[in-house]
């Protein structure tokens, strides 16, 4: 194509010279290709694992630092300040009796024995 030629939508122009049959010779032997270095596998997985570990460790350190900078808050008073235990066990005659079969309420809770 010449520099001033344009592409037209019409039929393709006929060649001035009849086409000669082209024979393609099969290559005798493919040239020996240089060995290609394989890319190491697992590079992306290693990068993701390293990012996850760094994120967890960094988040823990920052969270610890934030909590360490806060003033300590006092704990609430316990609902039952102290349990009172008898000094010695009850005699066998005064020990509570066991229920022969525990009753259950409609909600599935075990009720006390009917005395």
Buried (B, 14 or more C-beta within 10 A) or exposed (E): EEEEEEEEEEEEEEEEEEEEEEEEEEEEEEEEEEEEEEEEEEEEEEEEEEEEEEEEEEEEEEEEEEEEEEEEEEEEEEEEEEEEEEEEEEEEEEEEEEEEEEEEEEEEEEEEEEE
